[in-house]
Amino acid sequence: MYGWIWRHLPGNAWVRALLSLGLVVATVYVLFQYVFPWAEPLLPFNDVTVDNQ
């Protein structure tokens, strides 16, 4: 997959490296801003089953 992306990016190695870095930054941004907040209520992290005895 990474090889396919690398081959399809335009420019020489430096331009491809900068574009790859931009793609990674954009992906992380989208995950933290949209995907993780959407999925957080669906995850069972707040379902605590430990009782105080």
N, C-alpha and C positions, 0 to 999 in steps of 0.2 A: 504494500500500500504506500509506504513512504517513498519507495523508488518510483512508483507511478506518479505521485505528486511532484517529486523532484524533476522528473523528465518533462512534465508538462508546464513547469514554471518557465517564464521567459528570462532571457539574460544570461550573463556568465555566472560563475560560482558565487561571487559576492552579492550580486543582485538576488540570486535564488536564496541565499542564506538570509538576507534581509526580508524577503517575501515570506520565507518559512517562519521566521521569527514573528512577523506580523500575523500570520495565520494562527500561530500558537497563542499569541496574546488575544486575538479576536475570539478564539475558541474558549479560552479560559474566562474571558469577559462574559460571553453568552451563557456559559455554564453557571457562573456565580450570580448573574443578574436575573436570569429567567428560568433555567432548568432546576437548579437546586431549590430556590424558593417555592416553585411549583410542586416539587416532589417531597418537600419536608413534611407537610401534613399527612402524607401517605405512609411515612415510615413510622415504625412502632417504638421510637426512642422514648416517648413519654408514657408508655404503658409499663409502669413499675409494678412488679408483683411481690416485692419484699414488704412484709408487714412488721411493725414494731411489736415485739412480744415481751 
